[in-house]
């Protein structure tokens, strides 16, 4: 995977522009709702970093990374640099992705720091941070003036599994791009937004299935194969996007996939980040499933499996380690 020849300054400017115009979703949680395709809407140092293998799957950190602008900027810089180091193992990349997810969650908690963070992070983190801020601001804009969502007291009837290896999924995205012309980064961004690269196995409230979250009726009208199989689902998503205007008009195609401005903006921001530097995909591949509830944000780890919704408070009494630190 290689860095795009796109000039750094141009990418930052493009991300800043996107922050003013796009709509998106936070990483807070992934909660399926209805869409045209049956896709789910997500509700979510200058020196190279030393990458230490993760020894635990918990999402808490020993010291608050957001105790100051400087500590958060240092963590963002270290994580983004680490993701871009050569010869990093898959386990190390997963650990970096989890740290990245927590760091951007901290960014979301401190909108008053955004300008200072942008000025304080190392160059390696400036473009990724700009695209994340674009996605976050778009969500805020999309939610403005709307009534708050109903409180969520239960966890979903999902099973959480390990995603397929990053290189295998990249092969499927590239195959779909070669067949349809849809940039692979948009397919990866949809996969990330829908089911965290296939970690979520379950049927949405609207009946959508598979890693790209298709309604069976939509799938039958556009696609071939099995929507629950990653290769078929990724190819099917590309074919559906073409029917909706891709690759010539990606905003229209994404709106056809899921007519939700926040969704369109989130997918666009994530895809553009990967277009700026393809190794950004390797960080996103490590993100876990977080689900927001009245009890706090809950990590749904690999092995979580519920056939019916479960009370969040009861679950956390049995699994306190899955409460994500604020």
N, C-alpha and C positions, 0 to 999 in steps of 0.2 A: 504494500500500500504506500502511496506517495503523496507528498504535499502538492496541492494544486499550484500552478504558476501564478495564480491570481495575486495581485499585489496586496500586501498586508493592509496598507492604508485604504485601499478600495474596499476590502472586505469589511473593515471596521465601519466605514461610511455606509455600506449597504446594510449592515446590521442595525446601525442607528436609524436608518430610514425605515427598516422593517419594524422597529420598535414603535414608530409613530403610526403605522398603517395596518399591521397584521394583528390577528387575534389568535389566542392560544390557550393552553391549559397548563396548570402547574403540575409538578411531579407528585403532589401530595398523595393522590391515590388514583387508582385506575378503576372506574366504575362504569360498566356498560349501560348505554341507553340506546334508544332507537336511532337508526340512520337509514339512508337510501339503500346502501349496500348491506345493511345489517352490521355495520361497523360500530364499535363502541366509542363513546366520547370519554376522554380522560378528564376526570374532575380533580390524571394529574398529574522561586529564587532564580535568578538568572542562571545559576549552575544547574546541571541535570539533577533531578531528584533521585535519591536512593530508594529503591523499591523494596519494601520488606514484605515477605509472604504473610498473608493473613493466617492467624492461628485460631480464629474464632469467626463464627458467622453472625455474631450479634451486630447490631447497627449502632450501638452506643459508642461514645469515645471517652477516653479517660480524662481529657481536659476539654472544656468548651472551646470549639473552634471559632465561635463568634463572640468571644469575650471582648474583642476589639477589631477595628477595621484591619489592623496589621496582622493579627493572628489568622483571620479569615482569608486575607489576601495571600498570606504565606501558604496556607493550605491549598487554596485554588491553584497557585503557581506550582506547588510541588506535585499535585495530582495531575494537572494537565501536562507538565513536563514528563512525569513518569509514564503516562499513557503513550507518549511519543518516543520513548527510548527503544532502541532496537533490542531484539532477543529477550523480550520480556515474556515470561511464561504465561500460560492461560490463567493459572491460579493467581499470579501477581496482578494480571489485568483485571480479574474479577474483584480482587481486593481494592484496586485503584478505582474501579467503577463504583463500588459501594461507598468509598470515601468521597468520590465526586458527587454522588447523589446526596449525601449528607451535607456537603459543602454548599451545593446549590439550594438545598432546603434552608440552610442558614441565610443565604443571600435573600431568599424570599421573605424571611422574617424581618429583615432590616432594609426596607426601601430607603430609609434616610441615609444609608451608607453607599448607595449605588454609585454615585459620582466619585466618591473617594475610593471605592474599590476599583473602579475602572482606571483610576489614576495610579493605584498602588500595586496592582498585580504585575507580574513579569510579562514581557511581550508574548510568551507562549500561551498565556491565559486570556489575553485581551479579546481575541476574536471569539473563543467559546463563551466567555462571559457576556460579550455583546449580544450574541444570539440568544443566550438564556434570558437576558434582560428583555430582549424583544418579545420573547414568548410570554414572559411573566407580565409585562406591561399590557400586552394585548389581552390577556385574561382579565386583568383588572378593568380595562376599558369595556370588555364584553359584558362583565358583570355589573357595571355601573348602572344604578337606577333600577335594578331588578330585585325582587324580594329574595331574602336569604333562602337557601335550600333547607328542606326539612331535616331536622337532626337525624343522624344515622346511629342507631343503637345496636345494630347487628352486623356480623361479618358474613360475607357471601358464601353461597354454596359452590365453592370452587375447589379444584385440586391444583396445587402448585408443584411444578416439576422443573427440573433443570432444562435450560434451553439447549438446542442443538449447538455444537461448536461454532464459533464465529466464522471460521473459514468455510465450513459447510454451508452456512446460511449465505455468506457472501457469494458463494458459487451459484446459489439459487437466484439471488437478486440479479447478478450479472447475466445469468441465462435469460431471465425475464426481460432485462433491458435489451439484450441482443435480439430477442424475438419481437419486442413491441416498440422499442425506442424510449420507453419510460425510464428516466434516470434511476439507477439502482438506489441512490440515496433516498429518494422519495418512498420507495418500497420498504427500505429499512426503517425509515421514520414512521411509516404507517404501522409496521410490525411492532416497533417499539411502543408506539402510542396505544395500540390495541391491546396487546397481551404481554408487554415486556419481553419481546422476542420469543413468545411461545410459552412463557412460564405459566400463564393462566390457562387452565383447561376447564371449561364449563360453558354452559348455555346462558346467554344474557337474558334479561327480563323480556326482551323483544323476540327471543328465539334465535339469535345469531350464534354461530358456531365457528370453531376453528381458530387458528392463530391470527388470521386476518379478519375474523368476525363477519362472516357472511350469513344473511338470511338464506335458508335453503331454497326459497322461491327465487331469490335474486341469482343465486348460484346456478340454478337450473336454466336460467335464461341467458347466461353469458359465458359459462365456463365448463370445463371438463375435468374429470377426475374427482378427487375427494377433498372437500374443503377443510377437513381436519388434518390433512397431510401437508406439511410445510411447503414442499416443493410445488404441489398442485395449487395451494392457497396463494402463494406468492405470484405464480404465473397468472392465476385467476384475477388477482388484484390488479396486476398490470393490464390485463385484457379489459377489465371493467373500466379502468381509468382511460384507456384509449377510446372506449365508447363514449366517455364523457368529455373528451377533448384533449387528452394527453397525446403526445408530449408538448404540443404546441401551446396549450393553455392549461398549465398545471393548476392555477387557482380554481378555474371552472371545473376541472376534473376532480380535484379534491372536494369541492363543494358538492359535486354529484355523488361522491363516495360517502360523504357525511355532511349534510347541509347545516353546518354549525360553524360560525365564524371563528370561534375559539379553537376548534379542531383544525381548521384549515391553516390558521396561523401557527399553531404548535408544530404541525407536521412540516410546514414550510421552513420554520426556523431550524428545526432539527436537521432537515435535509440540507439546508444551506450550510450549516456548520460542518456536515460531513463532506459537502462539496469543497469547502475551503481547505479541509484536511481530512483525508479518508480515515486516518487513525482515530478520529473522534468516534467512529463507529465502535471501536473496541472498548471505549469507556461506557457508552450506552449499553453495550451487551452485558455489562456487569450489574446494571441497576436491578434492584429487587422490587418486590411488589409491596407497596405501602397502601394502607386503606384507612381513610379518615373516619373516625367515629366520635361520639360524644365522650368517650373515655380517653381520647387521644388518638394519635396516629399509630396504627398497628402494623407491624411487619408480618406478612404472611410468608413463612419460610418454606423451602422445599420440604415436602412431606405433609404440609397442611392439606387436609382433605375433608370436606364437609358435603354431605348429600342434601342438607337443608341449612338455611340460615341459622347462625348460632349467636347467642347473646354475647356482645363484645365484653361486657364486664365479667361474665362468667369465664370466658376464654382467657382473659388476662389474669384472672385469679389462678388459673392452672398454668399459664405461660407468661409470667411477668417479664421474662426476658424479651418478649416480642413487642413491648411498648417502646416506641421509638423516642429517644430522648428529645426533649424540646430544645 
